[in-house]
Amino acid sequence: MTTDTLNLSDTRTWLPLDGLAPGFDAAKADLSADLAGRTFTTVDEAGSQTVYRFEADAVSWERDGETGRDDVEVIAVDEELYYAQFTPAAHPDEAVTLILDLRSGHALTVRSLLGTAAPGRTAVQMSFTPAHIAELEVRGDAPAPTDELIGRRVLWVYSGVHAYEHVYLSPHWYSWHCLAGPEQGLADTDENTVWRVRPGIYVFTWREKVIPCGSVTIADHRDQKALRAHGVLFGTDESGSGATHFTFGAHGRLLSNTLHPAEYDPARPLER
């Protein structure tokens, strides 16, 4: 079906998450074995601890009396900065993203939980837990929510087939528009959450309302002409009865930047 005959507004025709996957990982970075043989204990603000023991392609973990060993993908984002992604076998409706900054001794865990959408609630919900790494000296700023992306319009190319633009609107919303690929012509505005990990490096997440899915990415914006991102898409499979996920990468560049007058700054406190 071509865009000449396709009703772009009919969300019933939109691809399930599985349908987007083929070829979407073409720009994915090589996996890293840097963490193999190392153990890290993250300690959050409440004092709760999670122990991670990394192997070449697996991670064993202990948290709140529960243990597991799961396949893991680890990507080196920057010097001593790592992105680790796994799905606990005992919790297939959950995806775990672990950001480890070995230079600063800080960590950030994002847990994506797949449930059922409801009014005012997307199917995928996320929690964000900053922590320090017990085995390392802590220095510098901890990961924290940020509005630094607001106003940017960015082109992201995931493969020779898939390309999207993102417009970061506010602390709560962003818009996406497919420029090339199986979703070409589709666009929407969805929930987003952004955390700053290092200067110019952000954990950018989104939760879609039409397709029951969400994504956690780590994006390097330091060179506006050569952006780089790594991430995961997690959500309901085509059958609607299970979960699916796949990791990917993207190259990008800044297309434009909108500067709002102070009185109309999207990041200002909401007026009631």
Summary of the structure (lengths in Angstrom):
residues: 272
radius of gyration: 18.6
end to end distance: 45.6
largest distance: 59.4
contacts: 812
relative contact order: 0.18
helix: 4%
strand: 51%
